[in-house]
Amino acid sequence: MSEFKHIVRVKGKDLDGSKKLVAALADLKGVGLNLAYAIINALRLDPKARLGFLSEAEINEIEKGLSDPTRIGIPSWKLNRRKSADTGLNYHLVGADLDLAVKNDIEREKMIGSWRGIRHSLGLKVRGQRTRTTGRKGRTVGVRKSAA
């Protein structure tokens, strides 16, 4: 085993080296437990191993697997960006790239004037939730005593 590292940098984020491999990978934005298990199993690593004990080569393999999961045998239905509106390709985004893509998607919806875009631009709920009582913004009025 190699020397223990308390902080490991993966895909531009510092991860806790004392966590188990699955939990540490799930700390990345855009990577859940299912994808973490799939990548670890595809690379034949021990899911119960601590992230800090991995070698640089193993960490690089994990980063390559996160960059292009289909290369290591992950099915396309596990990716978070299938049939992208920009390119039509399947890929998986992690971290700041995911934030930027979601922001661009919302801007595109606003620009084309779709129902979702209109709801986003008005600051209302988008996914069909009820809005009669929840989702209100601003100060509450409270109860006022009438001048009798």
N, C-alpha and C positions, 0 to 999 in steps of 0.2 A: 504494500500500500504506500501511496505517496503521502507527503506531508499535509496535515490538515490546514485548510484555508477557512477562516471565519467568514469572509465575504468573498463571494464569487460573482464575477461580472458575466452576465449572459444577456445577449441582445440589447446591450446598452442600459441594463438595470442591475443594480447590486442586489444579490440574493443572499439570504442567510445560509451559511455553510453548515450550520448545525441541524437544519431541517432535512427530513427524508426527501429523496429525489422527487417524488410525485408532488408533495406539498410545496416544495421550493419552485418547481416549474409552474405550478398552478398560480403562484404569486405574480407571474407575468400577465399583463393585460392582454387578453385574446387567447389565453391558454387555460383551459379548464382541466378538471381531473381526468375526464375521458381522453382528451387529446394527450395529456401528459403520460397516462398509462400506455396509450398506443405508441407514442414515440419511444418510450423507454423499452417496451417489449420489442419493437421493431429493431432497436439498436442492441438488443440482448443485454441490457443492464439490469441490475438488481433494484427493484423499486423501493426496497427498504434501506438501501445504502444511503449514507449521508452525502449531501452534495459537496461538502468540503473535502472529502476524501477522493474525489474523482481527479484523474490526471487531466492535463491540458488537452491531450488528444481526445479524450472522451467528451470534454466540454465543447471542443470544436465540432465534434460529431453531432452533439445535441443542437448546437447553433445551426449547423447545416440542415439538420432535420426540421428545425423550426422554420428556416427560411424556405424550404421546399419539401413539405411533408410527403408529397406524392413520390418523390425520389426514393424514399425509404419504404414505400409500400403502404402508406396511409391512404384510404379511399377518399375520393373527392367529396363525398357527402359529409365528411368530418371537417372540412375547411370552412372558414368563416367568410369567404369571398368567392362564391361560386358564380360563374357566368357574369363577371363584372360588367357593369354598364359601359365602362370605358373601353375595355379590350375584348371582352367576351371570354376571357380565360378564367380558369380556376386557380386561386392562390390563397394563401393564409397570411393575414397581417397580424403583427404583434406590436404592442406598445404605442409609441407616438404615431406610427404609420396608421394604426387602426383609428386613433382619434381623428387624424387628418382626413381619412377616407370617409368616416361617418359625417364629419363636418361638411365635406364636399358633397356628399349625397343629399344632405338637408338643403344646402344651397341650390343644388340642381332641382330638387323638388319645388323650392320656392320659385325658381326662375321659370319652370315650365307651367306653373300655376295649377298643379295637381291639388286634389283635396288635402292630401297630407301637407303639401307645401303651404297652402293657405292657413291650415291650422297651426303649423309651425310659426308662420309669420305673425299670426295674431296672438301667439303665446298660449294657445289653448291645448287641451289634451288631444292626442293624435290617434290613439289606438282604440277608439270607440268607447272609452270610459264615460260614465255619466258625469255631468258637470253641474247639476242643479245645486248641490250643496258643497261639493268638494272642488279643490283646484282654484279657490278664490285667492286673489292677491290684493294687497293693500291693507290699510288699517281697518280694524273692526269698529263698527259704529257703537255698539253697546246699547243699553237701555237708557232712554231719556225720560225724565219726569215731565209730565205735561204741566203747563202753567194754568192751573184751574182757578 
